[in-house]
Amino acid sequence: MSLAIFTKNNCIQCKMTKKFLSEHQISFEEHNITKEPQYIDYLQGKGFRSVPVIEKNNAPIINGFRPDLLKNLIAQ
């Protein structure tokens, strides 16, 4: 499973999502749109206007801090 998380600086939902994933030993690759602004257009092209966005195998699966959906990743 290949997870990517798109975040930005000073984002509480982003911090909570990363903390959840780390606490459950789920590895991910982070793309910070503040440091890597090219991902802003990428996310907007997929219809997103806010972060965090989590992609699994290049397909978006979660937008925002959603512990209910994140728990599904633990089961996989």
Chimera marker file (.cmm) of the C-alpha trace (Angstrom):
<marker_set name="trace">
<marker id="1" x="0.000" y="0.000" z="0.000" r="1" g="1" b="0" radius="0.5"/>
<marker id="2" x="1.379" y="3.348" z="-1.042" r="1" g="1" b="0" radius="0.5"/>
<marker id="3" x="-0.012" y="6.316" z="0.905" r="1" g="1" b="0" radius="0.5"/>
<marker id="4" x="0.630" y="9.970" z="0.177" r="1" g="1" b="0" radius="0.5"/>
<marker id="5" x="-0.638" y="12.769" z="2.385" r="1" g="1" b="0" radius="0.5"/>
<marker id="6" x="-0.914" y="16.347" z="1.177" r="1" g="1" b="0" radius="0.5"/>
<marker id="7" x="-0.537" y="18.882" z="3.981" r="1" g="1" b="0" radius="0.5"/>
<marker id="8" x="0.284" y="22.526" z="4.650" r="1" g="1" b="0" radius="0.5"/>
<marker id="9" x="2.012" y="24.434" z="7.441" r="1" g="1" b="0" radius="0.5"/>
<marker id="10" x="0.035" y="25.319" z="10.592" r="1" g="1" b="0" radius="0.5"/>
<marker id="11" x="-2.798" y="22.897" z="9.777" r="1" g="1" b="0" radius="0.5"/>
<marker id="12" x="-4.232" y="21.202" z="12.858" r="1" g="1" b="0" radius="0.5"/>
<marker id="13" x="-6.140" y="18.605" z="10.821" r="1" g="1" b="0" radius="0.5"/>
<marker id="14" x="-2.925" y="17.764" z="8.961" r="1" g="1" b="0" radius="0.5"/>
<marker id="15" x="-1.016" y="17.335" z="12.234" r="1" g="1" b="0" radius="0.5"/>
<marker id="16" x="-3.747" y="15.125" z="13.687" r="1" g="1" b="0" radius="0.5"/>
<marker id="17" x="-3.878" y="12.962" z="10.571" r="1" g="1" b="0" radius="0.5"/>
<marker id="18" x="-0.091" y="12.494" z="10.500" r="1" g="1" b="0" radius="0.5"/>
<marker id="19" x="-0.095" y="11.732" z="14.235" r="1" g="1" b="0" radius="0.5"/>
<marker id="20" x="-2.815" y="9.107" z="13.782" r="1" g="1" b="0" radius="0.5"/>
<marker id="21" x="-0.965" y="7.411" z="10.931" r="1" g="1" b="0" radius="0.5"/>
<marker id="22" x="2.342" y="7.449" z="12.821" r="1" g="1" b="0" radius="0.5"/>
<marker id="23" x="0.790" y="6.098" z="16.024" r="1" g="1" b="0" radius="0.5"/>
<marker id="24" x="-0.595" y="3.161" z="14.057" r="1" g="1" b="0" radius="0.5"/>
<marker id="25" x="2.677" y="2.513" z="12.186" r="1" g="1" b="0" radius="0.5"/>
<marker id="26" x="1.158" y="3.358" z="8.802" r="1" g="1" b="0" radius="0.5"/>
<marker id="27" x="3.890" y="4.682" z="6.549" r="1" g="1" b="0" radius="0.5"/>
<marker id="28" x="3.202" y="7.586" z="4.227" r="1" g="1" b="0" radius="0.5"/>
<marker id="29" x="4.925" y="10.078" z="1.984" r="1" g="1" b="0" radius="0.5"/>
<marker id="30" x="4.172" y="13.699" z="2.843" r="1" g="1" b="0" radius="0.5"/>
<marker id="31" x="3.782" y="16.487" z="0.305" r="1" g="1" b="0" radius="0.5"/>
<marker id="32" x="3.584" y="19.913" z="1.938" r="1" g="1" b="0" radius="0.5"/>
<marker id="33" x="1.831" y="22.359" z="-0.401" r="1" g="1" b="0" radius="0.5"/>
<marker id="34" x="3.471" y="25.289" z="1.394" r="1" g="1" b="0" radius="0.5"/>
<marker id="35" x="6.915" y="23.968" z="0.448" r="1" g="1" b="0" radius="0.5"/>
<marker id="36" x="5.861" y="22.264" z="-2.789" r="1" g="1" b="0" radius="0.5"/>
<marker id="37" x="3.249" y="24.595" z="-4.352" r="1" g="1" b="0" radius="0.5"/>
<marker id="38" x="3.061" y="22.532" z="-7.543" r="1" g="1" b="0" radius="0.5"/>
<marker id="39" x="0.774" y="20.183" z="-5.613" r="1" g="1" b="0" radius="0.5"/>
<marker id="40" x="-1.843" y="22.934" z="-5.178" r="1" g="1" b="0" radius="0.5"/>
<marker id="41" x="-2.792" y="22.707" z="-8.869" r="1" g="1" b="0" radius="0.5"/>
<marker id="42" x="-2.623" y="18.915" z="-8.661" r="1" g="1" b="0" radius="0.5"/>
<marker id="43" x="-5.137" y="18.821" z="-5.792" r="1" g="1" b="0" radius="0.5"/>
<marker id="44" x="-7.378" y="21.465" z="-7.328" r="1" g="1" b="0" radius="0.5"/>
<marker id="45" x="-7.422" y="19.447" z="-10.540" r="1" g="1" b="0" radius="0.5"/>
<marker id="46" x="-8.830" y="16.545" z="-8.533" r="1" g="1" b="0" radius="0.5"/>
<marker id="47" x="-11.486" y="18.790" z="-6.998" r="1" g="1" b="0" radius="0.5"/>
<marker id="48" x="-9.947" y="19.442" z="-3.580" r="1" g="1" b="0" radius="0.5"/>
<marker id="49" x="-9.894" y="22.854" z="-1.933" r="1" g="1" b="0" radius="0.5"/>
<marker id="50" x="-8.527" y="21.872" z="1.475" r="1" g="1" b="0" radius="0.5"/>
<marker id="51" x="-5.962" y="19.592" z="3.082" r="1" g="1" b="0" radius="0.5"/>
<marker id="52" x="-5.162" y="17.061" z="4.353" r="1" g="1" b="0" radius="0.5"/>
<marker id="53" x="-5.829" y="14.787" z="1.422" r="1" g="1" b="0" radius="0.5"/>
<marker id="54" x="-4.731" y="11.173" z="1.591" r="1" g="1" b="0" radius="0.5"/>
<marker id="55" x="-4.156" y="9.186" z="-1.571" r="1" g="1" b="0" radius="0.5"/>
<marker id="56" x="-3.800" y="5.425" z="-1.693" r="1" g="1" b="0" radius="0.5"/>
<marker id="57" x="-2.049" y="4.143" z="-4.816" r="1" g="1" b="0" radius="0.5"/>
<marker id="58" x="-2.538" y="7.586" z="-6.447" r="1" g="1" b="0" radius="0.5"/>
<marker id="59" x="-6.323" y="7.618" z="-5.827" r="1" g="1" b="0" radius="0.5"/>
<marker id="60" x="-7.761" y="10.059" z="-3.245" r="1" g="1" b="0" radius="0.5"/>
<marker id="61" x="-9.465" y="8.252" z="-0.380" r="1" g="1" b="0" radius="0.5"/>
<marker id="62" x="-9.725" y="10.733" z="2.531" r="1" g="1" b="0" radius="0.5"/>
<marker id="63" x="-10.092" y="14.514" z="2.766" r="1" g="1" b="0" radius="0.5"/>
<marker id="64" x="-9.758" y="16.173" z="6.176" r="1" g="1" b="0" radius="0.5"/>
<marker id="65" x="-9.100" y="14.569" z="9.556" r="1" g="1" b="0" radius="0.5"/>
<marker id="66" x="-11.427" y="11.578" z="9.503" r="1" g="1" b="0" radius="0.5"/>
<marker id="67" x="-10.579" y="9.106" z="12.288" r="1" g="1" b="0" radius="0.5"/>
<marker id="68" x="-13.521" y="6.940" z="11.226" r="1" g="1" b="0" radius="0.5"/>
<marker id="69" x="-12.043" y="6.466" z="7.747" r="1" g="1" b="0" radius="0.5"/>
<marker id="70" x="-8.455" y="6.312" z="8.995" r="1" g="1" b="0" radius="0.5"/>
<marker id="71" x="-9.386" y="3.306" z="11.134" r="1" g="1" b="0" radius="0.5"/>
<marker id="72" x="-10.177" y="1.444" z="7.909" r="1" g="1" b="0" radius="0.5"/>
<marker id="73" x="-6.493" y="1.779" z="6.956" r="1" g="1" b="0" radius="0.5"/>
<marker id="74" x="-5.463" y="-0.011" z="10.149" r="1" g="1" b="0" radius="0.5"/>
<marker id="75" x="-7.553" y="-3.027" z="9.198" r="1" g="1" b="0" radius="0.5"/>
<marker id="76" x="-5.787" y="-3.410" z="5.839" r="1" g="1" b="0" radius="0.5"/>
<link id1="1" id2="2" r="1" g="1" b="0" radius="0.2"/>
<link id1="2" id2="3" r="1" g="1" b="0" radius="0.2"/>
<link id1="3" id2="4" r="1" g="1" b="0" radius="0.2"/>
<link id1="4" id2="5" r="1" g="1" b="0" radius="0.2"/>
<link id1="5" id2="6" r="1" g="1" b="0" radius="0.2"/>
<link id1="6" id2="7" r="1" g="1" b="0" radius="0.2"/>
<link id1="7" id2="8" r="1" g="1" b="0" radius="0.2"/>
<link id1="8" id2="9" r="1" g="1" b="0" radius="0.2"/>
<link id1="9" id2="10" r="1" g="1" b="0" radius="0.2"/>
<link id1="10" id2="11" r="1" g="1" b="0" radius="0.2"/>
<link id1="11" id2="12" r="1" g="1" b="0" radius="0.2"/>
<link id1="12" id2="13" r="1" g="1" b="0" radius="0.2"/>
<link id1="13" id2="14" r="1" g="1" b="0" radius="0.2"/>
<link id1="14" id2="15" r="1" g="1" b="0" radius="0.2"/>
<link id1="15" id2="16" r="1" g="1" b="0" radius="0.2"/>
<link id1="16" id2="17" r="1" g="1" b="0" radius="0.2"/>
<link id1="17" id2="18" r="1" g="1" b="0" radius="0.2"/>
<link id1="18" id2="19" r="1" g="1" b="0" radius="0.2"/>
<link id1="19" id2="20" r="1" g="1" b="0" radius="0.2"/>
<link id1="20" id2="21" r="1" g="1" b="0" radius="0.2"/>
<link id1="21" id2="22" r="1" g="1" b="0" radius="0.2"/>
<link id1="22" id2="23" r="1" g="1" b="0" radius="0.2"/>
<link id1="23" id2="24" r="1" g="1" b="0" radius="0.2"/>
<link id1="24" id2="25" r="1" g="1" b="0" radius="0.2"/>
<link id1="25" id2="26" r="1" g="1" b="0" radius="0.2"/>
<link id1="26" id2="27" r="1" g="1" b="0" radius="0.2"/>
<link id1="27" id2="28" r="1" g="1" b="0" radius="0.2"/>
<link id1="28" id2="29" r="1" g="1" b="0" radius="0.2"/>
<link id1="29" id2="30" r="1" g="1" b="0" radius="0.2"/>
<link id1="30" id2="31" r="1" g="1" b="0" radius="0.2"/>
<link id1="31" id2="32" r="1" g="1" b="0" radius="0.2"/>
<link id1="32" id2="33" r="1" g="1" b="0" radius="0.2"/>
<link id1="33" id2="34" r="1" g="1" b="0" radius="0.2"/>
<link id1="34" id2="35" r="1" g="1" b="0" radius="0.2"/>
<link id1="35" id2="36" r="1" g="1" b="0" radius="0.2"/>
<link id1="36" id2="37" r="1" g="1" b="0" radius="0.2"/>
<link id1="37" id2="38" r="1" g="1" b="0" radius="0.2"/>
<link id1="38" id2="39" r="1" g="1" b="0" radius="0.2"/>
<link id1="39" id2="40" r="1" g="1" b="0" radius="0.2"/>
<link id1="40" id2="41" r="1" g="1" b="0" radius="0.2"/>
<link id1="41" id2="42" r="1" g="1" b="0" radius="0.2"/>
<link id1="42" id2="43" r="1" g="1" b="0" radius="0.2"/>
<link id1="43" id2="44" r="1" g="1" b="0" radius="0.2"/>
<link id1="44" id2="45" r="1" g="1" b="0" radius="0.2"/>
<link id1="45" id2="46" r="1" g="1" b="0" radius="0.2"/>
<link id1="46" id2="47" r="1" g="1" b="0" radius="0.2"/>
<link id1="47" id2="48" r="1" g="1" b="0" radius="0.2"/>
<link id1="48" id2="49" r="1" g="1" b="0" radius="0.2"/>
<link id1="49" id2="50" r="1" g="1" b="0" radius="0.2"/>
<link id1="50" id2="51" r="1" g="1" b="0" radius="0.2"/>
<link id1="51" id2="52" r="1" g="1" b="0" radius="0.2"/>
<link id1="52" id2="53" r="1" g="1" b="0" radius="0.2"/>
<link id1="53" id2="54" r="1" g="1" b="0" radius="0.2"/>
<link id1="54" id2="55" r="1" g="1" b="0" radius="0.2"/>
<link id1="55" id2="56" r="1" g="1" b="0" radius="0.2"/>
<link id1="56" id2="57" r="1" g="1" b="0" radius="0.2"/>
<link id1="57" id2="58" r="1" g="1" b="0" radius="0.2"/>
<link id1="58" id2="59" r="1" g="1" b="0" radius="0.2"/>
<link id1="59" id2="60" r="1" g="1" b="0" radius="0.2"/>
<link id1="60" id2="61" r="1" g="1" b="0" radius="0.2"/>
<link id1="61" id2="62" r="1" g="1" b="0" radius="0.2"/>
<link id1="62" id2="63" r="1" g="1" b="0" radius="0.2"/>
<link id1="63" id2="64" r="1" g="1" b="0" radius="0.2"/>
<link id1="64" id2="65" r="1" g="1" b="0" radius="0.2"/>
<link id1="65" id2="66" r="1" g="1" b="0" radius="0.2"/>
<link id1="66" id2="67" r="1" g="1" b="0" radius="0.2"/>
<link id1="67" id2="68" r="1" g="1" b="0" radius="0.2"/>
<link id1="68" id2="69" r="1" g="1" b="0" radius="0.2"/>
<link id1="69" id2="70" r="1" g="1" b="0" radius="0.2"/>
<link id1="70" id2="71" r="1" g="1" b="0" radius="0.2"/>
<link id1="71" id2="72" r="1" g="1" b="0" radius="0.2"/>
<link id1="72" id2="73" r="1" g="1" b="0" radius="0.2"/>
<link id1="73" id2="74" r="1" g="1" b="0" radius="0.2"/>
<link id1="74" id2="75" r="1" g="1" b="0" radius="0.2"/>
<link id1="75" id2="76" r="1" g="1" b="0" radius="0.2"/>
</marker_set>
